[in-house]
Amino acid sequence: MSDIPETQGQDETLVETLQLERIEENLFRGTTPDSRPGRIFGGQVIAQSLLAAYETIETRVCHSLHCYFIRPGDPTVPIVFEVDRSRDGGSFTTRRVVAIQHGKQIFNLAASFKDPEQGFEHQTTMPPGPHWSELPDQMQVMREVMKDAPEEAKRWMSRPQPIEMRSQDARSYWRDGAKEPVAQNWFRCATPIGDDAHMHQVILAYASDMNLLSTAMRPYGVHWQTPGFQSASLDHVMWFHRPTDFNQWHLYAHDSPSASDGRGLIRGAIYAEDGTLVASVAQEGLMRLRK
């Protein structure tokens, strides 16, 4: 799956973009906002799969999801999401979702849901770094970096972006050579989500796939347009610790503890602006340089 999110229509919110059509009791259909040839952004399939699972849940809240990206998604055709109601237990509800295109699985997700409860609580401290108000908008930086890019790329960058992001190096790290595999991004949903707490979680899952694999690429000075470089998300894991309002700014801190065997591992921690740890993420991605 792609690491780059789809753009959306001028008057369309991300909530509207991700909406599903119910086909049958456990079958749903979703579409991609930008139907140009290429690969579907992985976060979109994560979010729509979680949304499909939520369509079969009454009150419980997702606390973890585990995903595998199996085949590249085709943005020119709809995605069918099949939900398996694995278990409805006394404390936990489990769902498995399979995303299908052209008669084949492109992605699967297993998610667990539970009722909120009080108990032991601790968390890591939000790492130090610049505040979002001190940082440039990522798309503004990218437009400057790619001012001599092909017209198609310039048109893509001029369209509305569903997630607003700010960071110190905004994907431009490769201009300055190799760096440590550590990064920080501030991000939030650019359009109103509303009062549905589940949808805030769904859109946070959407955004959690952004800029992850690029953190593992930092020590090597490569980027998505490097000749011979091949990359793709392989799996994605997310744990939701606390509810949050994703229309507000959040810090996404990444580090990559390992790259080997053509794969890079990335860990992420998502903090609300007040320092509350709201979610943790892990992803493994394909990283190859063919010469």
N, C-alpha and C positions, 0 to 999 in steps of 0.2 A: 504494500500500500504506500501511497505517497505521504511525505512528511509535510507537504504544503497544503494548507486548507483551501477549500473552494471559496470563490467569491459569491456574493449573493445579489439579488435584484435591488434596485435603488430603494424600493418601498417595502422590502421584505425583511422581517426579523428572522433571527436564527431559529426561534421557536417555530415559526411558520415553515422554514426551510426543512426542518427535521421531521415534520409531522408525517404520520403513517396512515395508510388506508387499511382498514380491516377487511380482509377478503373472506375469512372464515373464522371460526372460534379461536384458533391458535395460529392463524396465518395473517401476515401483514405485508404491505407493499410500500416501499419508500423510493424516492427519486433523488437524483443529484442535481443541485442547483445549476451547475455549469456543466453542460453536456458535451463539451469539446472532447475529442479523443485524448486519451492519456490514462492516468490511474486515479482512482478515487482516493481522497484524503482518508487515511485510516481512522482518524478521530470521528469522522462522519459515521462510519459503520459501527464503531464502538457505541456512539451515542444512540443511533437508531436501534441497535440491538438491545441496549438497556431500556430504551423507551418501549420496545415491543414486549420485553419481559414485564415492565411496569403495567402494561395493559392487562395482564393476567394476575395482578397483585391488588389486594384490597387496601390494606393500611400499612403494611410493613415497609421498611426503608432498606435500601441496598447498603450493605457494609463492605462488600468486596466483590470484585469481578476479575475473571481470568480469561484471557482471549488468545486465540491464535489466528494470524493472518495466513491464509492458505494459498490463495491465488490473487493476482492483481484484480481490483474491481474495475468494471467497465462503466464509465460515467454516462455512456450513451443509452443505457437500458436501465429499467427499474431493478430494484433489489427485492427479492422475496425473503421475508423473515419468518422462520418456522420456530415456534416456541414449544418446548417440551416441559410440561409441568412436572418436574422430577419429583418434588416432595413438598407437601404442606404439613409441617410438623408443629409440635406444641410451642417451640421457641424459634425455629428457623424455617424459612421457605426457600427452596432451591429451584432455579430455572436454568434451562439450557436453551440457547438460541443459535440457530444455524442460518447464515445468510447465503442465499443462492442466486446465481446468475447463470444463464445458458445451461441450466440443468445440473450445475456443479456447485459444490460448496466453495465459497470464496473466503469464509470467515466463520469462526464459532466462538461463542461466549458462554461461560458458566458464571452465574451470579447467585449470591446468597443474600437473603433479606431477613430482618428481624425487627421487633418492636424496640423503641428506645428504652433504656433503663439507667438507673443511677448505680455507681459503683466506684472502683478504684480509678484514679485519673492521674496521669503524668504525660509529659510531652517534651520533645527536644526544644531548645531555644532557637528562635529565628536567627539565622546567621546575619552578621553585620554587612552593610552594603548601602549604596546610595538609594534614597527614597525615589519613588516613581516620579515625583514632581521635579526632580533634578535631572531627569533623563529624556532624551529625544524619542519621538515616536519612531518605531521600527520601520514602518513603511516609508517615512520621510527619508530616513537614512538609506534604505534600499533604493529609493528612486534616484538619490544622488549617486550611489555606487553604480547603478545600472543606467546612467543617463545616456550611454552610448549603446544600450542593448537594442535588440530588434524591436520593431514597432509592436509586435504581438505581446512581447513581455511588458512593454510600457503600458499597453492597454490593460493588461491584467492588473498591474500595480495601481492603475487609476480607478479601479472599480471598488465598491464598498467592501471592506474587510469585516468578517463577522466577529473577530476577536481583536481588540486593541492591545498592542504590546509595546513595552518600553524596556530597553536594556542598554548596558554600557557599550557593547560592541555590535549588537543587532545584526548577527550573521556576517559581519564584515571582518571577523577575526582572521580569515584566510589572507587578507591583504597585508597583514602585519607578520605573517609567518606562524610557526607552531606556537601553541599555548597549552597551558595545563587543561586537563579535561574536566573543568569546573565552569559553571555558568549560572547566571541569575537573570531572570526575566520577570518583570511585572506585567500582569495581564488581567483583562476583564472582558465580559461580553459587551460589545459595542451597542447593542440594541436592547430594549427592555425585555426582561424575562417574565415578569409578573410575580404573583404571590405563590405559585405552585413550587413548593420546596423540592419536589421530585425533579422538576424541570431544571432547577438550578444545578442539581446533581448531574443530570444528563448533559447539560452544556459544559459543566466543569470536566466531565469525562471526554467530551469532544475536544476541548482545548488542551487536555493533558497530553495529547499526542504531538503537540507542537514543539519544535526545536529540540526534541530529545536526542535524536540520533546525531544531530550536528555537534552535540557536546562530546561524543565519542570520537568525532572526526578532528577535533581541535588540535591534538598533538601532531597531526600529519600534514597540516596545511592544505587539506583537500576540501572541496566543496561539490555541490550538486552538478556543476558544469565542468568539473575536472575531467579531461579526456581519459577514458578507460575506467572511471570510477563507477562502481555499481553498488547501490544501496537499496534496502527495503526493510520495513518493520517486520519482525518475525512473530513476536508475541507482546502482550501488554497486560500488566497486572495493576490493579488499583484498589486501595483500601480507603474507605470514607470514614473518617474519625468523628467529625462533628458537622452539623448543618452550617451552611454559609450563604451569603448573598453574593452571587457571582456578578452582579452589576457593579460591585465595588472592587477596588484594586486588590489583587493578591500577588504575593511573591512566589515565584516558582524557582526553587533552587535545585540545580542538577549537579551530579558528579558521575563520572564513568570510572569504576574501579578496575575494569579489565577490558582488553581487546585481544582476541586470539582466534585462530581457526576460522578466519573470515567473519567473525562476529564481534560486536561491541555491546557491552552491558552498560545501561544507564539507570541511575536511581534518581528519583525526584521527590521533593517535599514541597507541599503547597500550603502557604501561610496566609491567613487574612492579614489585613494591614495592621491590626492590633497585636500581631504575633501569635495568634491562635493557629495551631497546626490542624488543618481541616482535612488533608488527604495525603497519602503516600503513594508513590508510583514506581514501577520498575518496568523496564523494557529491554529486550534484546533485538538487535538489528543486524542485518547483513551488511558487511563492509568489505568490498573487494576492489583492488586496483589492478586491472588487466592491462598489460603492456604489450 
